[in-house]
């Protein structure tokens, strides 16, 4: 039996709409390599940090999903909007999916476990339409807090507006080179970085804690996701705001939360205990 026959992806019908758009972004990312400028590169790095660190890491993940810290409402809204720029859907679907992952990690009910194939865990579950945002009814029990929040309900419905506006703005200011780099390539790399947390950090790396699942600490994924790759640390204490525990475990997302705390914009920050 080949690896493709074992992977759940290849036993499921493809969602061609989702696959088309993901494919289009990959084509745009490849084209970007032929339109390099330092201006476009600098813009890409800046937007990667805004969407991947402020948005996904600090916002969608550590604040909204796990409530690892508290922040003023305007800051929560700002970080959430930054998260929509990653093109990973609205906060309700994202948060619900991740909470289900923690509830059923690497067991039946996990939306993206490598036990059903590495490609499935990485992006197969998205390409086949199995991502939870395709079935709203399944989301509701896992996000009672966000369902009560008018802003999160609104932005979850209209999450495509900020990223669309950003694309238009980038093109108006920087032309094709900035659009291909800051929009298409940045988004594509950011998606794969997030997907690596679902796949690679449950396949390769080391385990500091016995968590009863396949979660691992992976240096390279951590570098690509601003600290989300210290995944075994995270699964050992999911609601902790700091994932990098050792001095060499660089955790840019934690540094951002630490900065907010220094500025008085974050409090009740949950930190790891000796236990």
C-alpha positions as CSV (number, residue, x, y, z in Angstrom):
1,X,0.0,0.0,0.0
2,X,1.5,3.4,-1.0
3,X,1.6,6.5,1.2
4,X,-1.1,8.0,-0.9
5,X,-3.5,5.1,-0.3
6,X,-2.9,5.3,3.4
7,X,-3.6,9.1,3.6
8,X,-7.2,10.0,4.3
9,X,-7.0,12.8,1.8
10,X,-7.0,10.5,-1.2
11,X,-10.2,8.7,0.0
12,X,-12.2,12.0,0.1
13,X,-13.8,14.0,-2.7
14,X,-12.0,17.3,-3.4
15,X,-13.6,20.6,-2.7
16,X,-12.8,22.3,-6.0
17,X,-13.6,25.8,-4.9
18,X,-11.2,25.8,-2.0
19,X,-8.6,24.0,-4.0
20,X,-8.9,26.5,-6.8
21,X,-8.3,29.5,-4.5
22,X,-5.4,27.8,-2.7
23,X,-3.9,26.8,-6.0
24,X,-4.3,30.4,-7.3
25,X,-2.4,31.8,-4.3
26,X,0.4,29.2,-4.9
27,X,0.7,30.3,-8.5
28,X,0.9,34.0,-7.4
29,X,3.6,33.0,-4.8
30,X,5.7,31.4,-7.6
31,X,5.2,34.4,-9.9
32,X,6.4,36.7,-7.0
33,X,9.9,35.1,-7.3
34,X,10.2,36.8,-10.7
35,X,9.2,40.3,-9.5
36,X,11.6,40.7,-6.5
37,X,12.2,44.2,-5.1
38,X,13.5,45.1,-1.7
39,X,10.5,47.2,-1.1
40,X,8.2,44.2,-1.7
41,X,10.4,42.0,0.5
42,X,10.3,44.4,3.4
43,X,6.5,44.8,3.1
44,X,6.2,41.0,3.0
45,X,8.2,40.6,6.2
46,X,6.1,43.3,8.0
47,X,2.8,41.8,6.9
48,X,3.9,38.3,7.8
49,X,4.6,39.5,11.4
50,X,1.3,41.4,11.6
51,X,-0.8,38.5,10.3
52,X,1.2,35.6,11.6
53,X,2.3,36.9,15.0
54,X,-0.1,39.6,16.1
55,X,-3.0,38.0,14.3
56,X,-2.7,34.2,14.5
57,X,-0.3,33.6,17.3
58,X,-1.1,36.3,19.8
59,X,-4.7,36.9,18.7
60,X,-6.6,33.9,17.4
61,X,-4.5,31.3,19.3
62,X,-3.2,32.5,22.7
63,X,-5.9,35.1,23.3
64,X,-9.2,34.0,21.7
65,X,-8.7,30.2,21.8
66,X,-7.0,29.7,25.1
67,X,-7.5,33.0,26.9
68,X,-3.9,32.9,28.0
69,X,-4.1,36.6,28.9
70,X,-6.6,39.5,28.9
71,X,-6.4,42.7,27.0
72,X,-8.6,45.8,26.4
73,X,-11.5,45.1,24.0
74,X,-10.1,47.4,21.3
75,X,-6.8,45.5,21.4
76,X,-8.6,42.2,21.1
77,X,-10.5,43.5,18.1
78,X,-7.3,44.8,16.5
79,X,-5.5,41.5,17.0
80,X,-8.5,39.7,15.6
81,X,-8.5,41.9,12.4
82,X,-4.8,41.1,12.1
83,X,-5.7,37.4,12.2
84,X,-8.1,37.8,9.3
85,X,-5.2,39.0,7.1
86,X,-3.7,35.5,7.3
87,X,-6.6,34.2,5.1
88,X,-7.3,31.4,7.6
89,X,-11.0,32.2,8.1
90,X,-12.9,34.0,10.8
91,X,-12.2,33.7,14.5
92,X,-15.2,31.5,15.3
93,X,-14.2,28.7,12.9
94,X,-10.5,29.0,13.7
95,X,-11.0,28.9,17.5
96,X,-13.6,26.1,17.4
97,X,-11.3,24.0,15.2
98,X,-8.4,24.4,17.5
99,X,-10.4,23.7,20.6
100,X,-11.7,20.5,19.1
101,X,-8.1,19.6,18.2
102,X,-7.1,19.9,21.9
103,X,-10.2,18.0,23.0
104,X,-9.4,15.0,20.7
105,X,-5.7,15.4,20.0
106,X,-4.5,12.6,17.7
107,X,-7.6,10.5,18.4
108,X,-11.0,10.1,16.8
109,X,-12.5,13.6,16.3
110,X,-9.2,15.4,15.8
111,X,-9.8,17.6,12.6
112,X,-6.2,17.2,11.5
113,X,-4.1,14.4,13.0
114,X,-1.1,12.8,11.1
115,X,-2.6,9.4,12.3
116,X,-4.8,9.8,9.2
117,X,-1.9,10.8,7.0
118,X,0.8,13.6,7.0
119,X,-0.7,15.3,4.0
120,X,-4.1,15.1,5.5
121,X,-2.9,16.8,8.6
122,X,-1.1,19.5,6.6
123,X,-3.7,20.5,4.1
124,X,-5.7,17.5,2.9
125,X,-8.5,18.3,5.5
126,X,-8.8,21.7,3.9
127,X,-8.7,20.7,0.3
128,X,-11.5,18.1,0.8
129,X,-13.7,20.6,2.6
130,X,-13.4,18.8,6.0
131,X,-12.3,22.1,7.7
132,X,-14.9,22.9,10.4
133,X,-15.9,26.3,8.9
134,X,-17.8,24.3,6.2
135,X,-20.2,23.1,8.9
136,X,-21.3,25.9,11.1
137,X,-23.5,23.8,13.3
138,X,-20.6,21.8,14.5
139,X,-18.8,24.9,15.7
140,X,-21.4,26.4,18.0
141,X,-20.9,24.3,21.1
142,X,-17.1,25.0,21.2
143,X,-17.3,28.8,21.0
144,X,-20.0,30.0,23.5
145,X,-17.9,33.0,24.4
146,X,-17.3,34.2,20.9
147,X,-21.0,33.6,19.9
148,X,-22.0,36.1,22.6
149,X,-19.7,38.8,21.2
150,X,-21.2,40.9,18.4
151,X,-17.8,41.9,17.0
152,X,-16.6,38.3,16.7
153,X,-19.9,37.2,15.1
154,X,-19.6,40.0,12.6
155,X,-16.0,39.6,11.7
156,X,-16.4,35.8,11.4
157,X,-19.0,36.5,8.7
158,X,-17.1,39.2,6.9
159,X,-13.6,38.1,7.6
160,X,-12.7,38.4,3.9
161,X,-13.2,42.2,3.9
162,X,-10.0,43.3,5.7
163,X,-7.7,41.0,3.6
164,X,-9.5,42.1,0.4
165,X,-9.0,45.8,1.3
166,X,-5.4,45.1,2.1
167,X,-4.8,43.5,-1.3
168,X,-6.3,46.5,-3.1
169,X,-4.3,48.9,-0.9
170,X,-1.0,47.0,-1.6
171,X,-1.6,47.1,-5.3
172,X,-2.5,50.8,-5.3
173,X,0.7,51.7,-3.3
174,X,3.3,49.2,-4.6
175,X,2.0,47.7,-7.8
176,X,2.4,44.1,-9.0
177,X,5.6,43.3,-7.2
178,X,4.3,44.3,-3.8
179,X,1.0,42.6,-4.5
180,X,2.6,39.3,-5.5
181,X,5.0,39.4,-2.6
182,X,3.0,41.0,0.2
183,X,-0.3,39.4,-0.7
184,X,0.1,36.1,-2.5
185,X,3.6,34.8,-1.4
186,X,3.2,36.1,2.2
187,X,-0.3,34.5,2.5
188,X,0.9,31.2,1.0
189,X,4.0,30.9,3.2
190,X,1.9,31.9,6.2
191,X,-0.7,29.2,5.5
192,X,1.9,26.5,5.2
193,X,3.6,27.7,8.4
194,X,0.3,27.3,10.3
195,X,-0.4,24.0,8.7
196,X,3.1,22.7,9.7
197,X,1.9,23.1,13.3
198,X,-0.9,20.7,12.5
199,X,1.3,18.2,10.7
200,X,5.1,18.5,11.4
201,X,4.8,19.2,15.1
202,X,2.9,16.0,15.5
203,X,5.4,14.0,13.5
204,X,8.9,15.3,14.0
205,X,10.7,16.8,17.0
206,X,11.2,16.1,20.7
207,X,8.8,15.7,23.6
208,X,9.7,17.4,26.9
209,X,6.4,16.4,28.5
210,X,4.4,13.2,28.4
211,X,1.1,14.5,27.1
212,X,-0.5,11.3,25.8
213,X,-0.5,12.5,22.2
214,X,2.0,13.0,19.4
215,X,2.7,16.7,20.0
216,X,6.4,17.7,19.7
217,X,8.6,20.7,20.0
218,X,10.0,21.6,16.5
219,X,12.6,24.4,16.2
220,X,12.1,25.1,12.5
221,X,8.3,25.3,12.8
222,X,8.7,27.6,15.8
223,X,10.9,29.9,13.7
224,X,8.3,30.0,10.9
225,X,5.4,30.6,13.3
226,X,6.9,33.1,15.8
227,X,6.9,30.4,18.5
228,X,4.0,28.2,17.8
229,X,6.3,25.3,17.1
230,X,7.0,24.6,20.8
231,X,3.9,22.4,20.5
232,X,4.6,19.8,23.1
233,X,5.1,22.6,25.6
234,X,1.8,24.0,24.5
235,X,-0.1,20.7,24.8
236,X,1.3,20.2,28.3
237,X,-0.4,23.4,29.5
238,X,-2.7,24.7,26.7
239,X,-3.8,27.9,28.4
240,X,-0.3,29.2,29.2
241,X,0.6,32.3,27.2
242,X,4.3,31.4,27.0
243,X,5.2,28.4,24.8
244,X,9.0,28.8,24.7
245,X,10.2,27.6,28.1
246,X,14.0,27.2,27.7
247,X,16.3,30.2,26.9
248,X,16.9,28.8,23.4
249,X,13.2,28.3,22.6
250,X,12.6,31.6,20.9
251,X,9.0,32.7,21.2
252,X,8.3,35.9,19.4
253,X,4.6,35.7,20.2
254,X,5.4,35.6,23.9
255,X,7.7,38.6,23.5
256,X,4.7,40.5,22.1
257,X,2.5,39.5,24.9
258,X,5.2,40.5,27.4
259,X,5.5,43.9,25.7
260,X,1.7,44.4,26.0
261,X,2.0,43.6,29.7
262,X,4.8,46.1,30.2
263,X,2.6,48.7,28.5
264,X,-0.4,47.8,30.7
265,X,-2.3,46.4,27.8
266,X,-2.2,42.7,28.9
267,X,-3.0,41.3,32.4
268,X,-3.9,38.0,34.0
269,X,-1.2,36.5,31.9
270,X,-1.0,32.8,32.5
271,X,2.5,31.5,32.9
272,X,3.9,28.0,33.3
273,X,4.3,26.7,36.8
274,X,7.1,24.4,38.2
275,X,4.7,21.5,38.1
